[in-house]
Amino acid sequence: MIKTVRKKLEEILDKEIVTHDNRLSNEKINAFENKFQIKIPEEYRWFLVNYSESYINSDYQFPMIEKSMITPKSGFETIDFLYSSDFIENAEQYISNYGKEMIPIGEASGDTVCIGVQGDGFGKIYYVYHEDEDENLNYYLIAESFDKFILSFEKRVENMINLDEVEIELDDDLWND
């Protein structure tokens, strides 16, 4: 599975946006887990150890399993980037604000992509719309695991036209020519 995920990451990562090598060590991840008494799912741990902060090519999108009122009609969302070294700082802040059931793994135009680290949501990937960030967050399921999340990315199809919505009007003068 790692080979398949690595291949998909090579496809979807934006190679034009280069950040410094800021991968996390297993020691830093272990210290974070011990501090908060949580467990990072192995699939995401692998990503943190092997990849620097990763920007996702804007040509790619992922499908939502659970859609909210503001999910685009297509059912697909995009993500700007996945955290790496700044993952711990962002996760600590998120835990202090919202608890430790979920922790952020990336950002999407002001919204947050999270991974479950406890309970029934362990290992699952969720989307949190910033409009919902109040006293009760609404998490919308994206994928059952980090690997499935990465593998779900599809190249965005632009300018799709729904032919049911197209109207053609012909000028009467065309018939006279």
Buried (B, 14 or more C-beta within 10 A) or exposed (E): EEEEBBEBBEEBBBEEEEEEEBBBEEEBBEEBBEEBEBEBBEBBBBBBBBBBBBBBBEBBBBBBBEBBEEBEEEEBBBBBBBBBBBBBEBBBEBBEEBEBBBBBBBBBEEBBBBBBBBEEBBBBBBBBBEEBBEEEBBBBBBBEBBBBBBBBBEEBEEEEEEEEEEEEEEEEEEEEE
